[in-house]
Amino acid sequence: MILKPTSAKFKRAISRLRQMLNSDEELLRASWIRMAHPCGKSGCRCAKGKKYHHINWYLSQSKDGKSRMKSVPREYVKAMKAKTEAYKEARGLLAIIGDEYWNEFSNKQKR
């Protein structure tokens, strides 16, 4: 017999995950890194000291055991953050679904 959890928590998680996957919502598995560094222009105030370094955002991701980073231009930060937040939400929903199946299986084993 196939086990299927019936809790409201499980149903909400399944419903939201289906909604995400059936919509145009985009997912991106990555972490955000904020870095401060000088721009390299001799006339810029950042060349005079660490106090005025420029802030840049990077996306970091591991692939095949190696880290990789990409600089994110300012105009893309908001859109890319939405993609990484959606991924985190989907990952959390999958954890809830997995836990509910595990609990259902564990309860069946006890009977």
N, C-alpha and C positions, 0 to 999 in steps of 0.2 A: 504494500500500500504506500502511495506517495504521500508524504507529510506536507501539509500546507498550514502555516500559522493563520489564525483567524483574529488576532488582536487588532484593535483600532490603530495602534502604533505601526504595525506591519502594513496595514491597508493604506495608511497615509503615506508611508515611505514608498510603497510600490506605485501609488497614484502619482506622487510628485516626480519620481524618477521617470515614469512613462511620459509624463507631461514634458519634462526636460528633453528627453530623447526624441519625442515627436515634434518638438518645436524647432525653431531656428536658433535656439540657444547654443552657443559655442562653448566648448570646454578646452581648457589648456592646463596641462600638468606642469606647473612651474612654481618657483618661489621668487619673491621679490627681494632685491638687494639694493640698498641705497648707498651710493658711494659719493664721496666728496673728493675732488681733485682739481688741480689747476688746468686751465684750458691750453696753456702753452703760448699764448700771445704775449709778447714782451711788454706791451703797453697796458695790459689788463691789471686790475687791482689784485687779482689772485696771484700774480707773479711776485708780489711783495711779501706775502706771508700766508700761513695756513688759515688765518681767520676768515679770508674771503674766498675760499675754494668754492667751485661750482658744484651743485648737487645734481647727480644724474641717477636715473633708475635703470636697473638691469633685471632681466629675467634669468633665472638660473634653473638648470634642469640636469638631472643625471641620466646618462644613457650608456648602457653597457659598462657600468661601473666607473664612468668618467663624467666629470662635471663639465658643463658648457654654459657660457653666458652670452647674452645678447643685450646690447644697449637698446633702450626703448625711448624713441623721441617723445618729447613732451606731449605732442598732439595725439599720441597713441596710448598714453598711460591709462586714461580712464577706461577705454575700450578693452585694453588687455587685462586690467584689474577685474573687470566684469567677467572675463573668461576664466581667470584663475579662481575667482570666488565661486563661479558655477561649478568648476571642477571639485572644489573642496566640499560644496554642498552634495554633489553626486557621490563623492567618496563616503561622506557621512551617511547618506541614505543607504548605500550598499552595506555599510557596517551594521546599520540597524536591521536590514533585511537578513543578513547573514546571522546575526545574533538571534533573531526571532526563529529562524530555521533550526539553529543549534538548540535553542531552548525547547522547541517542539519535539525535536528528536530525542533530547535528554529526557523529557517527560514521558515519551512513549516507551523508552527503555526501562523506566522505573515501574511501569505497570505490569 
